[in-house]
Amino acid sequence: MRKSAAHRFWFLLHHRHQYHHPSSFSSSSPLPHSRFLSSIPSLSSMDSSFPVTANNINPKVLKCEYAVRGEIVTLAQKLQEGLQANPSSHPFDEILYCNIGNPQSLGQQPITFFREVLALCDHPAILDRSETQGLFSTDSIERAWTIVDQIPGRATGAYSHSQGIKGLRDAIAAGIEARDGFPADPNDIFLTDGASPAVHMMMQLLIRSENDGILCPIPQYPLYSASIALHGGTLVPYYLDEATGWGLEISELKKQLEDAKSKGINVRALVVINPGNPTGQVLSEENQREIVKFCKLEGLVLLADEVYQENVYVPEKTFHSFKKISRSVGYGENDIALVSFQSVSKGYYGECGKRGGYMEVTGFSSEVREQIYKVASVNLCSNISGQILASLVMSPPKVGDESYELYMAEKEAILSSLTRRAKTLEEAFNKLEGVTCNKTEGAMYLFPRIRLPEKAIKAAEALNKAPDAFYCGRLLNATGVVVVPGSGFGQVPGTWHFRCTILPQEDKIPAIASRLTEFHEKFMDEFRD
Amino acid sequence: MRKSAAHRFWFLLHHRHQYHHPSSFSSSSPLPHSRFLSSIPSLSSMDSSFPVTANNINPKVLKCEYAVRGEIVTLAQKLQEGLQANPSSHPFDEILYCNIGNPQSLGQQPITFFREVLALCDHPAILDRSETQGLFSTDSIERAWTIVDQIPGRATGAYSHSQGIKGLRDAIAAGIEARDGFPADPNDIFLTDGASPAVHMMMQLLIRSENDGILCPIPQYPLYSASIALHGGTLVPYYLDEATGWGLEISELKKQLEDAKSKGINVRALVVINPGNPTGQVLSEENQREIVKFCKLEGLVLLADEVYQENVYVPEKTFHSFKKISRSVGYGENDIALVSFQSVSKGYYGECGKRGGYMEVTGFSSEVREQIYKVASVNLCSNISGQILASLVMSPPKVGDESYELYMAEKEAILSSLTRRAKTLEEAFNKLEGVTCNKTEGAMYLFPRIRLPEKAIKAAEALNKAPDAFYCGRLLNATGVVVVPGSGFGQVPGTWHFRCTILPQEDKIPAIASRLTEFHEKFMDEFRD
């Protein structure tokens, strides 16, 4: 069963253009993830007066999908406009965006020290003004001086080195060393506008044609499927095992790899998201060791999405970087090609709008690294504020710094609250009829499984929607809560899920839980077989 | 002559992989632009122990080149390190980076008002503190309040709408309307991390295969050739006429278009850079009218690089946007598909490191616009500081605002100084033996033509270098001045140029002119036939 399901998903990702013909689906077969496809336009003659039409643009663009900002968000925006025009037009008074890991949009406040340093670096003219002492912490002023001094010519508005300002990369490398206990080289760091452009760069480098495959977890964060589609490669899925807390089994990796090879696919890399998005699982150290050994054995690049490294909520799990694991099993540069992605958007900082991040690239030849540098240089550099912030999250205030206590209090408040929110929502989901939800060990998401009555599935089919998209649309219309259908992430065909962030402010969580419960009961009453 | 030269350039861009075999070049033929190709690695077996090698990465990445940060900059960085280790190791005491339009790296100071607003938006907690009144101008505080209020939930650290914060797009649209005298729609604005990602997005949308062509000026800014290579399309060159001040002739556009069509190329778009990079020309209004009519007639998307719109230095020329020209000849949305690129990196602001910019997209069907939006949404949004800055440059302080006088003084000082620098360097170049240099009417560059003695060309060939790359390398080693060989931008084969920015601070210009003159005389003495 699983094998055929995997094949179907892979085939469908690979042959997405067929989806223009919904009539080719048999309604009795398990609906594929990609039935939720309203973003692909009908190829009407409507726009034939324009030189560029949906018929003659790059088909890879048409194939690409990104459900986190897809149809459900368009509906949410319409409802929000409706609420603004008439606050009593819907049975709720606000839209709660639980579709996206965007903490500050839901009220999370930024870390004071980080913002102080950013403001001072944006306007260094005030650094030596006396009024500044009254407005900013001593260590933020010191840190800003240090950073401004690290920028050649103190030119805070200049393009930097295409990998990022050297002094900031030094700070990041030091932070990685402190985290891992193994050396890190600032020349391995490429600062990027968030993690997404870094992922695109690696996909662009590795994918030559649809015969090149990238092993991705299912469910996955749809940046990966979107990027693979845009670069014309093939997503080779491996299924995380929901029954064992979204376990990553080496046997499954092997099976999918062999299967892809037998079809002539060159599998080039393995994507691992740890902590997991959308699953919230945190890998065990032993499991990580098996993964790096598998990559070495098979000659796969390990693309390690580690943007949730600060988001671990259970005492029995700890984040370990894949670089630390690789080095600790004795693998050096010549043993494993490894790219670690980090972002300022996640963690306790949640600075999504700053678009800061980096990738640490190890185990590539100097020739290939030159090519990565060249591609980075075409876009000149990532934004300097994002670069500064990436250095700050990897070297926050230390014991004895004036800001340390406030920084720790802000950090702890956010992380402990996220822990409680995850638990409350998980418990609420698990009380619902037909719903099971694995524990959120890390990251920012819950990914409950919903067992839908046949009548609901039929109702969805009648509307040409995936059943989970149908459920999520109804949920949004009834409660104002925006969650993303599991079909946007991939799931074992015939199973249905949705992704819900744990990010609404804590005082809203009980109301969300009760609104979800009330909705779900009514939904089940309506469709129960 | 020109036709065959154009063919050669086009062919070579299209079949760049042949360049791995330098022996296939006849040394008697005019050396192609692409001889300057040291960044393509030799396909050695050196790195065979790595799973990813230069032999098995995406060949489009190998093909891509970006001379502005290429070999010459690598050499400059080495010399700089040498100077740091031993200040008397070279016959100059600093490296002057005239290779790149990066004003603040050469000492240009940021506009105070812009930085005040950015700092306040980075740390809005100080907006209502009394000390802030003493440090910041009244209108910067007001503007920051306005901007923070425009951000949903005042969440300055949240991902925004994927096109950018609506209130900022409103300000930009109002600025475009004030500039052009024609309506602009905030829904047509896509805020981006500088102009480069916007150019990539359009190339990604338009290019399906190597059979899709993009008309680009020669010489061109190598972002275009790099982006077309990365997306697997064909650059169809049209030559600017150096003899008429880098004139853009419609007859040349027609000829190249027909020629490309006859080879089975679907030409999809025309790139125009106005003011010109690297040429410094500013198009006349009449010429722009001809261009928009040509695009309408031929069904071409007009990709208008207008990032130098504030950089015009001669009284007889004025910047007109292509949107204004299109609307003034009566063309609406259904007549011409037009994308205008703008950036915060250029103009008098020169905020390269902030990575702000936008594209205004008009004349595309709603179906295609949805696809552009979808691709933007995969990367979530551009950085918020860059978004804010893009709104500020399109809506700077007005008469009566507290900052107005300082703002105008800073702006005028920068622009009038750039005017003087352009003139001084142009005059210096035109005095050199065998050198002619068109006037810099706009942008930030001079692109002098150098007539090199046969002996110098032979010496370059012996080193497997393009003659202009040979000249620029010698210039750098002798003077510390970094300029980019014309071969990085494209030029009529058999002609040689280099691009030199007008950005060194004004007090350094006389020394640069005299060092260039002294070097050039010695070089000509050494190689004169």
Interface residues (C-beta under 8 A of the other chain):
Chain A: S39 P41 S44 M46 D47 S49 F50 P51 V52 T53 A54 N56 I57 N58 P59 K60 V61 L62 C64 E65 Y66 R69 I100 N102 P103 Q104 S105 L106 G107 P110 T112 R115 E116 L118 A119 L120 D122 H123 A125 I126 R129 E131 T132 G134 L135 P152 G153 A155 T156 G157 A158 Y159 S160 S162 D193 G194 S196 P197 H200 Q204 L205 L206 I207 R208 L223 A226 S227 L230 H231 R268 G299 L300 V301 N334 A337 S345 G350 E351 C352 G353 K354 R355 G363 F364 S365 S366 E367 V368 E370 Q371 K374 V375 S377 V378 N379 L380 C381 S382 N383 I384 S385 G386
Chain B: S39 P41 S44 M46 D47 S49 F50 P51 V52 T53 A54 N56 I57 N58 P59 K60 V61 L62 C64 E65 Y66 R69 I100 N102 P103 Q104 S105 L106 G107 P110 T112 R115 E116 L118 A119 L120 D122 H123 A125 I126 R129 E131 T132 G134 L135 P152 G153 A155 T156 G157 A158 Y159 S160 S162 D193 G194 S196 P197 H200 Q204 L205 L206 I207 R208 L223 A226 S227 L230 H231 R268 G299 L300 V301 N334 A337 S345 G350 E351 C352 G353 K354 R355 G363 F364 S365 S366 E367 V368 E370 Q371 K374 V375 S377 V378 N379 L380 C381 S382 N383 I384 S385 G386
